[in-house]
Amino acid sequence: MSLKAINPTLTRNGMRAIFDASDAGLHAKITHLAFGASRYTPTGNENSLKSEKARIELIGSRYLDDFQMEITAKIDGDAGFTLAELGVILEDGTLLAVWSDPNTPLAQYTPGVPIAFSFVLALAALPQDVIQVSGDVDLQLFFGEEFAQLATAITANMLAQAKADVRADELAKLQSHQQETLDQIQAGTLPITAA
């Protein structure tokens, strides 16, 4: 889904976790996205979302360059809510970055209607190569079941249309034959055969 440009605010705790990992020669790992329903302007002092409704493991990620990565998650839960806040979560549960807007939510999540959510996270303020991301699933494979169901429905629709076309042709031929017979009867040219 691509709704609007979002620019998450890096949190102080998230930056501290990144720099601590960098100083120790380690990598911090982004593993989840959190979604919530509160609307506000992030300050960077957040430790968690104000009204978290779902925490979802990443299904896809890729680096666009040294300081930008695309992150993808699939929201598919039992409870609906307005997606008004987003959190980027490290492996240890630290909130790395948060986005919210006091006026405009991202979307409305409806149960039973999965949403693939993807955005680009800019990391220019952080040391290069200190962050890893989990999730490398190809969305085409991830949504394979949905694509297969859609393909099955399209194929069934095409088959039904082909059958309807054949039946329409048969009915048109029958109607044409009946009209010819009626025309011959009216003209008195219909050959009559004895039984």
VOKOL-181915 format. One line per 10 residues: their letters; for each residue x, y, z of N, C-alpha, C, O. Coordinates in steps of 0.2 Angstrom, whole numbers, plus 5000, padded with zeros to 4 digits. Each point is the difference from the previous one (the first is absolute). Last residue first. Example, Ala and Ser with C-alpha at 12.3 -4.5 7.8 and 13.67 -1.06 7.14 Angstrom:
SA> 5064 4989 5035 5004 5006 5001 4996 5005 5003 5003 5006 5001; 4999 4966 4999 4996 5006 5000 5004 5006 5000 5005 4999 5003;
END
This chain:
AATIPLTGAQ> 4770 4806 4784 5003 4996 5006 4999 4993 4998 5001 4995 5004; 5003 5026 4979 4995 4996 5003 5003 4995 5005 5006 4998 4999; 5002 5028 4994 5001 4993 4999 4995 4996 5003 4998 5001 5006; 5006 5025 4984 4996 4996 5005 5002 4992 4998 4999 4998 4994; 5013 5028 5002 4999 4993 4997 4996 4996 5006 5003 4999 5005; 4997 5028 4992 5002 4995 5004 4998 4993 4997 4995 4998 4999; 5000 5024 4993 5005 4996 4997 5003 4995 5004 5005 4997 4998; 4978 5022 5006 4997 4994 4997 5005 4996 4996 4998 4996 4996; 5005 5024 5018 5000 5001 4993 4997 4994 4996 4999 5000 4994; 5002 5001 5030 4996 5005 4998 5000 5001 4992 4995 5003 4997;
IQDLTEQQHS> 5018 4980 5013 4993 4999 5001 4996 5005 4997 4995 4999 4997; 5028 5004 5003 4998 4995 4995 4992 4999 5001 4997 4999 4995; 5013 5014 5021 5000 5004 4994 4998 4995 4994 4996 5002 4996; 5007 4989 5025 4995 5004 5000 4999 5004 4994 4994 5001 4997; 5025 4986 5005 4994 4996 5000 4994 5004 5000 4995 4998 4996; 5025 5013 5007 5000 4998 4994 4994 4995 4998 4996 5001 4995; 5008 5007 5027 4998 5005 4996 4999 4998 4993 4995 5002 4996; 5014 4983 5019 4993 5001 5001 4997 5005 4996 4994 5000 4997; 5029 4997 5003 4997 4994 4996 4992 5001 5001 4996 4999 4995; 5017 5016 5017 5001 5001 4992 4996 4995 4997 4997 5001 4995;
QLKALEDARV> 5005 4997 5028 4995 5005 4998 5000 5002 4993 4995 5001 4997; 5021 4983 5011 4993 4998 5000 4995 5005 4998 4995 4998 4997; 5027 5009 5004 4999 4995 4995 4993 4997 5000 4997 5000 4995; 5010 5014 5023 4999 5004 4994 4999 4995 4994 4996 5002 4995; 5008 4988 5025 4994 5003 5000 4999 5004 4994 4994 5000 4997; 5027 4990 5006 4995 4995 4999 4993 5003 5000 4996 4998 4995; 5021 5017 5011 5001 4998 4993 4995 4994 4998 4997 5001 4995; 5004 5006 5027 4997 5005 4997 5001 4999 4992 4995 5001 4996; 5015 4984 5019 4993 4999 5000 4997 5005 4996 4994 4999 4997; 5029 5003 5005 4998 4994 4996 4992 4999 5000 4997 4999 4995;
DAKAQALMNA> 5012 5018 5018 5001 5002 4993 4998 4994 4996 4997 5001 4995; 5004 4995 5028 4994 5005 4998 5000 5002 4993 4995 5000 4997; 5023 4987 5012 4994 4996 4999 4994 5004 4998 4996 4998 4996; 5024 5014 5008 5001 4996 4994 4994 4995 4999 4997 5000 4995; 5004 5013 5025 4999 5004 4994 5000 4997 4994 4996 5001 4995; 5010 4987 5024 4993 5002 5000 4998 5004 4994 4995 4999 4997; 5028 4997 5007 4996 4994 4998 4993 5001 4999 4996 4998 4996; 5017 5020 5013 5001 4999 4993 4996 4994 4997 4998 5000 4994; 5002 5004 5029 4996 5005 4997 5001 4999 4992 4995 5000 4996; 5018 4987 5018 4993 4997 5000 4995 5005 4996 4996 4998 4997;
TIATALQAFE> 5027 5008 5005 4999 4995 4996 4993 4997 5000 4997 4999 4994; 5009 5018 5021 5000 5003 4993 4999 4994 4995 4996 5001 4995; 5006 4993 5028 4993 5004 4999 5000 5002 4992 4995 5000 4997; 5025 4990 5010 4995 4995 5000 4993 5004 4998 4996 4997 4996; 5022 5016 5009 5001 4997 4993 4995 4995 4999 4997 4999 4995; 5004 5012 5026 4998 5004 4995 5000 4997 4993 4995 5001 4996; 5013 4987 5022 4993 5000 5000 4997 5005 4995 4995 4999 4997; 5028 4999 5005 4998 4994 4997 4992 5000 5000 4997 4998 4996; 5015 5020 5014 5000 5000 4993 4997 4994 4997 4997 5000 4994; 5004 5001 5029 4996 5005 4998 5000 5000 4992 4995 5001 4997;
EGFFLQLDVD> 5021 4985 5013 4993 4998 5001 4995 5004 4997 4995 4998 4997; 5027 5010 5003 4999 4994 4995 4993 4997 5001 4997 4999 4995; 5016 5020 5016 4993 5000 4999 4998 4995 4995 4995 5001 4996; 5028 4999 5011 4996 5001 5006 4992 5000 4999 4997 4997 5004; 5019 5003 4978 4999 4994 5003 4996 5000 5006 4996 4996 5001; 5008 5024 4988 4996 4996 4995 5000 4993 5003 4994 4997 4999; 5019 5018 5013 4992 5001 5001 4996 4996 4995 4995 4998 5002; 5029 4996 5008 4998 5003 4994 4992 5000 5001 4997 4995 5001; 5021 5005 5020 4995 4996 4996 4998 5004 4994 4998 5006 5000; 5017 4997 5019 5003 5001 4993 4995 4996 4996 5002 4997 4994;
GSVQIVDQPL> 5003 5011 5033 4995 4999 4995 5003 5001 4993 5002 5006 4998; 5009 5006 5023 4998 4993 4999 4995 5001 4995 4997 5005 4998; 5025 5012 5006 4992 4999 5001 4999 4993 4998 5003 4996 4996; 5018 5020 5014 4998 4995 4996 4993 5000 5000 4997 5002 5005; 5023 5017 5001 4993 4997 5001 4999 4995 4995 5002 5000 4994; 5019 5013 5007 4999 4997 5007 4993 4997 5001 4998 4997 5005; 5013 5015 4975 5001 4992 5001 4999 4998 5007 5002 4995 5001; 5002 5031 4997 4999 4995 4995 5001 4993 5002 5005 4999 5004; 4987 5020 5013 5006 4998 4997 4998 4995 4995 4995 4996 5000; 4987 5023 5004 5003 4994 5004 5006 4998 4997 5001 5001 4994;
AALALVFSFA> 4984 5016 4998 5002 5002 5006 5004 4995 5004 5002 5001 5006; 4987 4995 4973 5005 5005 4999 5003 5002 5007 5006 5001 5000; 4976 4983 4991 5004 4999 5006 5006 5005 5000 5005 4998 5003; 4968 4997 4987 5006 5003 4999 5004 5000 5006 4998 5001 5006; 4981 4984 4983 5003 5002 5006 5007 5003 4999 5005 4997 4997; 4971 4996 4988 5008 5001 5000 5002 5003 5007 4997 5006 5001; 4980 4978 4993 5003 5006 5000 5007 5000 5001 5004 4995 5001; 4972 4989 4997 5007 5001 4999 5001 5007 5000 4997 5004 4998; 4983 4976 5007 5002 5007 5002 5008 5000 4998 5003 4996 5003; 4973 4989 4992 5008 4999 4999 5002 5008 5001 4998 5004 4996;
IPVGPTYQAL> 4979 4984 5013 5003 5005 4997 5007 4999 5000 5003 4999 5005; 4972 4986 4996 5007 5001 5002 5003 5006 4996 4998 5002 4995; 4978 4990 5014 5002 5003 4994 5008 5002 5001 5001 5006 5002; 4985 4984 5015 4999 4996 4994 5002 5003 4993 5000 4997 4995; 4995 5020 5025 5002 4993 5001 4998 4996 4994 4995 5001 4997; 5012 5024 5002 4994 4997 5001 5002 4992 5000 5003 4998 4996; 5009 5028 5007 5001 4993 4999 4993 4997 5001 4997 5001 5006; 5011 5024 4985 4996 4996 5005 5001 4993 4998 4999 4998 4995; 5019 5023 5002 4995 4996 4997 4995 4997 5006 5001 5001 5006; 5016 5017 4997 5003 4996 4995 4994 4997 4996 5000 5000 4994;
PTNPDSWVAL> 4995 5022 5020 5002 4993 5001 5003 4997 4994 4999 5003 4995; 4999 5024 5014 4999 4995 4994 5003 4993 5002 5006 4999 5000; 4995 5021 5015 4994 5001 4996 4998 4994 4995 4994 4999 4999; 5025 5003 5017 4994 5001 5004 4994 5001 4996 4994 4999 5002; 5027 4984 4993 4998 5007 4998 4994 5002 5004 4995 4996 5000; 5028 4986 5001 4993 5001 5001 4998 5007 4998 5005 5004 4999; 5017 4976 5004 4996 5005 4996 4993 5001 5002 4997 4995 5002; 5030 4995 5007 4993 5001 5001 4997 5005 4995 5003 5005 4999; 5020 4978 5008 4997 5006 4997 4993 5000 5000 4997 4994 5001; 5017 4990 5011 5005 5004 4997 4997 5006 4997 5003 5005 5000;
LTGDELIVGL> 4991 4978 5021 4997 5004 4995 5005 5005 4996 5002 5005 5003; 5002 4970 5010 5001 5008 5001 4996 5003 4994 5001 4998 4994; 5002 4978 5010 4993 5003 5002 5001 5008 5000 4995 5003 5002; 5022 4980 4991 4999 5000 5007 4994 5003 5003 4999 5001 5006; 5006 4999 4970 5000 4993 5003 4999 5000 5007 4996 4995 5003; 4996 5027 4986 5006 4996 4999 4999 4993 5003 4995 4999 5004; 4987 5019 4984 5002 4997 5006 5006 4995 4999 5001 4997 4995; 4982 5025 4996 5005 4996 4997 5004 4997 5006 5003 5003 5004; 4971 5008 4993 5006 4999 5004 5005 4995 4996 4998 4995 4998; 4978 5022 4999 5004 4995 4997 5007 5000 5004 5003 5005 5001;
EALTFGADGD> 4969 5005 4999 5007 5001 5002 5004 4993 4998 4997 4995 4999; 4980 5008 4995 5002 5007 5001 5007 5001 5002 5002 5006 5000; 4978 4977 4990 5008 5000 5000 5002 5007 5001 5000 5003 4995; 4976 4985 5013 5003 5005 4996 5008 5000 5001 5002 5001 5005; 4982 4977 4998 5002 5006 5003 5003 5005 4995 5001 4998 4994; 4987 4974 5011 5001 5006 4996 5003 5006 5004 4998 5001 5006; 5005 4972 4998 4997 5006 5003 5002 5006 4995 5005 5001 4998; 5003 4976 4999 4993 4999 5001 4997 5006 5002 4993 5000 5000; 5029 4999 4984 4998 4998 5006 4993 4999 5001 4996 5001 4995; 5025 5006 4989 4995 4995 4998 4998 4997 5007 5002 4995 5002;
IKATIEMQFD> 5017 5021 4984 4996 5001 5006 4994 4995 4998 4997 5001 4995; 5030 5000 4997 4993 4999 4998 4995 5000 5006 5001 4996 5005; 5024 5016 4986 4997 4996 5005 4993 4999 4998 4997 5004 4996; 5029 5007 4996 4993 4998 4998 4997 4995 5006 5004 4996 5002; 5017 5024 4991 4998 4995 5004 4993 4999 4999 4996 5004 4998; 5028 5008 4991 4993 4999 4999 4997 4994 5005 5004 4995 5000; 5018 5023 5001 4998 4993 5000 4992 5000 4999 4997 5004 5003; 5027 5013 4997 4993 4999 4999 4998 4993 4999 5004 4996 4996; 5019 5013 5006 4997 5004 5005 4992 4999 4999 4996 5004 5004; 5020 4987 4981 5004 4999 5006 4995 5002 5006 5001 4998 5006;
DLYRSGILEI> 4985 4996 4973 5007 5003 5000 5003 4999 5007 4997 4996 5004; 4983 4993 4991 5000 5004 4994 5007 5003 4999 5002 5001 4994; 4990 4976 5020 5004 5006 5000 4999 5004 4993 5001 4997 4995; 4981 4986 5017 5005 5000 4995 5004 5007 5001 4996 5005 5001; 4983 4976 5009 5004 5006 5001 5006 5000 4995 5002 4994 4997; 4973 4992 5013 5005 5001 4995 5004 5007 5002 4998 5004 5003; 4987 4985 5012 5000 4995 4995 5004 5001 4994 5002 4996 4996; 4995 5011 5032 5002 5002 4993 4999 4994 4995 5003 4995 5002; 4983 5006 5021 5007 4998 4998 5000 5003 4993 4996 4999 4996; 4987 5012 5021 5001 4995 4995 5007 4999 4998 5004 5005 4999;
RAKESKLSNE> 4977 5005 5020 5007 5000 4999 5001 4994 4995 4999 4994 5002; 4979 5023 5007 5003 4994 4996 5007 5001 5000 5003 5005 4999; 4984 5010 5013 4994 4996 4998 5003 4993 4997 4997 4995 5001; 5011 5029 5016 5002 4994 4995 4994 4995 4999 4997 4998 5005; 5006 5027 5004 4994 4996 5000 5002 4994 4995 4996 4999 4995; 5021 5017 5010 4995 5002 5005 4994 4995 5001 4997 4999 5005; 5028 4994 4988 4995 5003 4997 4995 5002 5005 4999 4996 5005; 5026 5003 5003 4995 4995 4997 4995 5004 4997 4999 5006 5000; 5019 5005 5009 5002 4993 5002 4996 4995 4997 5002 4994 4999; 5003 5034 4995 4995 4994 5001 5004 4994 5002 5006 4999 4997;
NGTPTYRSAG> 5002 5024 4997 5001 4997 5007 4995 4994 5002 5000 4998 5005; 5001 5015 4974 5006 4997 5001 5001 4997 5007 5005 4996 5001; 4976 5016 4989 5005 5004 5003 5007 4997 5000 5005 5003 5000; 4969 4995 4986 5005 4997 5004 5006 5005 5002 5001 5005 4996; 4972 4999 5000 5006 5002 4997 5006 4997 5004 5001 5002 5005; 4973 4988 4992 5004 5005 5004 5006 5001 4996 5001 4997 4994; 4977 4985 5009 5002 5005 4995 5004 5005 5004 4997 5003 5005; 4996 4969 4998 5000 5007 5003 5003 5004 4994 5004 4998 4996; 4993 4978 5003 4994 5004 4998 5001 5007 5002 4995 5004 4998; 5024 4975 4994 4996 5002 5006 4995 5005 4997 4999 5002 4994;
FALHTIKAHL> 5022 4979 5000 4995 5004 4997 4995 5002 5006 4998 4996 5004; 5029 4993 4990 4994 5001 5005 4995 5005 4997 5003 5005 4997; 5018 4978 4993 4997 5006 5000 4994 5000 5005 4997 4995 5000; 5028 4990 4999 4993 5001 5000 4998 5007 4998 5003 5005 5001; 5020 4987 5000 4996 4994 4999 4993 5001 4999 4996 4996 4997; 5031 5016 5003 4993 5001 4999 4996 4994 4999 5001 4997 4995; 5024 5006 5017 4996 4997 4995 4992 5002 5000 4997 4999 5006; 5031 5008 5000 4993 5000 5002 4996 4998 4995 5001 5001 4994; 5026 4993 5009 4994 5003 4996 4994 5000 5004 4998 4995 5004; 5029 5006 5005 4995 4996 4998 4995 5003 4995 5001 5006 4999;
GADSADFIAR> 5020 5002 5014 5001 4996 4993 4994 4996 4998 5002 4995 4996; 4999 5021 5023 5002 4993 5002 5002 4996 4993 5001 4994 5001; 4991 5028 4997 5006 5000 5004 5003 4993 5002 5006 4999 5001; 4973 5003 4987 5006 5002 4996 5007 5000 5004 5005 4998 4998; 4974 4999 5014 5002 4994 4995 5006 5001 4996 5005 4996 4999; 4987 5022 5014 5003 4995 5004 5002 4994 4996 5005 4997 5002; 4983 5020 4987 5007 5002 5001 5003 4995 5005 5006 4998 4999; 4972 4998 4996 5004 4999 4994 5007 5002 5001 5004 4996 4998; 4980 5007 5020 5001 4993 4998 5005 4999 4994 5004 4995 5000; 4989 5027 5005 5005 4997 5005 5001 4993 4999 5006 4998 5001;
MGNRTLTPNI> 4978 5012 4986 5007 5002 4998 5005 4998 5005 5005 4998 4998; 4973 4997 5007 5002 4997 4994 5006 5001 4998 5004 4996 4998; 4987 5017 5020 5002 4993 5002 5002 4995 4994 5005 4996 5001; 4987 5026 4994 5006 5000 5004 5003 4993 5002 5005 4999 5000; 4979 5003 4978 5000 5002 5007 5007 5000 5004 5005 4997 4997; 4986 5009 4977 5004 4996 5004 4999 5001 5007 5000 5006 5002; 4981 4999 4979 5005 5003 5004 5004 4995 5004 4997 4996 5004; 4990 5002 4971 5000 4998 5007 5005 5004 5004 5006 5001 4997; 4980 5003 4980 5007 5001 5003 5000 4999 5007 4999 5004 5004; 4985 4991 4972 5000 5000 5008 5008 5001 5001 5004 4997 4997;
AKLSM> 4977 5006 4982 5007 5000 5002 5000 5000 5007 4997 5005 5003; 4982 4984 4986 5003 5007 5000 5007 4999 5003 5002 4995 5002; 4984 4987 4990 4995 5005 5001 5003 5007 5000 4998 5004 4997; 5005 4969 4995 5004 5006 4999 4996 5006 5001 4996 5002 4996; 5006 4969 5007 4996 5006 5000 5004 5006 5000 5006 5000 5003;
END
